[in-house]
Amino acid sequence: MRVLLVEDEVTIFVTLRDALEDAGHTVLGASDTKSAFDALATEPPPEVVVTDVRMPGDGGMAVLKLAMELDPDRPVLMMTGYATVDDAVEAMKLGAIDYIQKPFRNEAVVQRLSVLGRVSALVAENKELREKLDAAAPQGFDGIVGASDVMNAVFDRVRTVAGTDATVEIEGESGTGKERIALAIHSLSARKDGPFIALGCGALPANLLEAELFGHEKGAFTDAKGARKGRVELANGGTLFLDDIDDMPMPLQVKLLRVLQERQFERVGGEKTLSSDFRVVVATKIPLRKLVKEGTFREDLFYRVHVVPVQLPPLRDRRGDVPLLVQAMIERYGHGRPFEVSRSTMKMLERYAWPGNVRELENAVQRAVALAGTGTQLEAEDLLPQDGRWRATAEVQSDVRPLRDVLREAEVEHIRAALVATGGHRSQTAELLGISRKVLWEKLRDHGIDADEPEEGA
């Protein structure tokens, strides 16, 4: 991060600057209020400000106020002596993120900036996701989130076909959101003010499915105590959505074919021919052409429903959509609480295959929110299944060690080599390493290196 360090005590400034730069930060320095004001106006501006309360000029409080005016989201960390703690508390009220009391270890400041950096990254990532989420929800696509190329192709196809009365066949695995796409087609059509009538063809046995589809007359079968309209009749003026049409029994396929051809039907147990004006949208989890070849789906019905196909991709093929979906589901089920998902957990979610597609992800987010308790972090163990077969696909199996551990070991070895080269003389070792004596002392202490220093001039 770009850090503005405002401190007039040279020793504190130099050692803290070195520690911050060693941690990978870019440090802008200022030793009075005016130079701090100038640094705040630089481009690119500092991302975080570390300032002493007592400074030559208008003081650290003035630096805080200007930093907050220029960027209300920029973290400001106040440094204070014992006598100025009250001022630091007042600075917190004005918007400072935290304060640290002198004397302090430089590592304490580095650690706080590390935490601030992670928080800032999460805030920026959430803002980016929010912007993408807004862009990924075009008008009329209620509840459908996606910005991947494959989903944009689906959106384009839906917009193109929605304004017509053409029959649409939506093909996709279970849990991909086929009914939501059907609803989007209806809501964008000229029939949007008419009913949207859905029927799952795999949910009922053949005899009940026929009655649900066409309705029945009084006495048509046991318990039929009165006439009842079917889904075809109820869809008059609107859209009839037949989900899982691949599960429809062959005898019923014959009757459906006639309805789709003539828009006429008879209720079960009735003799009167009725008419209904409706648009047809069907969905299948198995390619209908494959079922035609297998002899379980009528070829003439296939050509009747396969007018405009819409291929809905599985979640594993929707690159980049998982974070958008997670954010949308957190907003839907979080009831206003600011739940977060760490970057490492999100990477695991993106690597997981999601065999249950969006429905499985939605259930996972609901489960994680319910198990979060009073916390705001959604954990990987609650979001991903415990089955090792699936977790192995999401977790990176690698023997690569963390970079921090490798760098620490290399630093220890390098310091030891420098000490050997100088005979353990600390001042010469610090000069050889290009760091201050104080920084060397801190590193010897932190790494647990025992180096007996010879007398000066020995």
ABEGO torsion letter per residue (X at the ends): XBBBBBBABAAAAAAAAAAAAAAGBBBBBBABAAAAAAAAABOBBBABBBBBABBBEAEAAAAAAAAAAABAABBBBBBBBAAAAAAAAAAAAAGBABBBBOBBBAAAAAAAAAAAAAAAAAAAAAAAAAAAAAAABBBGBBGBBEABAAAAAAAAAAAAAAABABBBBBBBBBGAGAAAAAAAAAAABAAAABBBBBBBAAABBAAAAAAAAAEBBBGABBGBABBBBBAAAAABGBBBBBBGAAABBAAAAAAAAAAAAAGBBBBBGBABBBBBBBBBBBBBABBAAAAAAAGABBAAAAAAABABBBBBBBAAABBGAAAAAAAAAAAAAAGGBBBBBBAAAAAAAAABAGAAEAAAAAAAAAAAAAAAEABABBBAAAABBABAAAAAAABBBBABBBAAAAAAAAAAAAAAAAAAAAGGBAAAAAAAAGBBAAAAAAAAAAAGBBBBBBBBGX
